[in-house]
Amino acid sequence: MRKLLRLALPRPIPAAQVLAALALATLALAACARKQTTTGDPAVDHFLGADYGKMTQVLGHTERFAWRNPAFNPKDYSAVLLDPTVVWRKDVLAELSKVNPAELDALTRHFDEVLKKTMTDIDFPLKDTPAPRTMRVSAAITQVKASNPALNTVFSVLPVGILVTLGQKAVGVADPNVGSCTVEVRFSDAMTGETLGLFSDHKDGDKYDSANFHELGQAQKAIDQWAEMLREGILRNWGVRKL
């Protein structure tokens, strides 16, 4: 009888098989989420439209792309006009990311605030309307993934979660429980509309960063870093105005 009972009971699944199945499921979900955000039409998928294809990968950054108009001369410009940041395809992004549209709008306001602060901190002239010798900066948030604070804690602390995380890193897949953000930016002549430069970047958050304990903490951190990059670019091209 005991033998029959042992045969009838389900055999425990080896831990290695559980880990493998969990890792595969996680990778599959991450891959699906990435595919669903694109249609194949640059005018739809990208804020920069067909111009997105002009950019080339920035050396040392796998998901950063840029293009600079060969005719662009920084000396021709002495002020900046900041367009309000937009969320590209907000309805679609809100549905895919499960982030409330109001929170996406809050991200754009945060971007506007840090960009403006970036300029005022170095006393770089800002314009409210198009004017001669003014460079227009038009930015869009094109992708957002919220952090999952609860699952991120599990996958950062429990042994099974840490092993799955290591498996993701081994195949170059971002942790689905860690937030991320993508931005596209156009730099243009405020009077003529001629494009002076293009920029796009995607940032995945650090798994062990405290920003993961806020759903959009990583997106906000990425925005702060992009604003700092703009400040560095301004100083590099126009020189220090205020220390």
Secondary structure, DSSP 8 states (H G I E B T S, - for coil): -HHHHHHHS-----HHHHHHHHHHHHHHHHHHHHHTT--S-HHHH-TTGGGGGG-EE-TT-TTEEEEE-TT--GGG--EEEE---EETTHHHHHHHH---HHHHHHHHHHHHHHHHHHHHHTT--EESS--TTEEEEEEEEEEEE---HHHHHHHHHSHHHHHHHHHHHHTT---TTS-EEEEEEEEEETTT--EEEEEEEEEE--TT-GGGGSTTHHHHHHHHHHHHHHHHHHHHHH--S--
